[in-house]
Amino acid sequence: MTDRTTFTGIPVTNSEGVEKYFDFEVGKEGESGKYARITMDGCQLILDEDLAYIKGDLPEQWHKPAISKLLFLLEVDRNKDDN
């Protein structure tokens, strides 16, 4: 069984002011545990449950802004469920 939360078409701006649209997926798969998958323009970044790098080809300049946006989305989603 797989549990997933997805956010698609989310704008992210890097430190140079460039904006791209990202898709985010957070979930849990069997014995593998929790993960996050961030994709943009055919590139991806896979993170473990502590948001540590597992693998991916997403350019480094997008790692921090994308992870920050993911944390923001998860916080908003969590607060929505509390209300």
Secondary structure, DSSP 4 states (H G I P E B T S, - for coil): -EEEEEEEEEEEE-TTS-EEEEEEEEEEEGGGEEEEEEEETTEEEEEETT--EEEE-S-GGGHHHHHHHHHHHHHHHHHHHH-
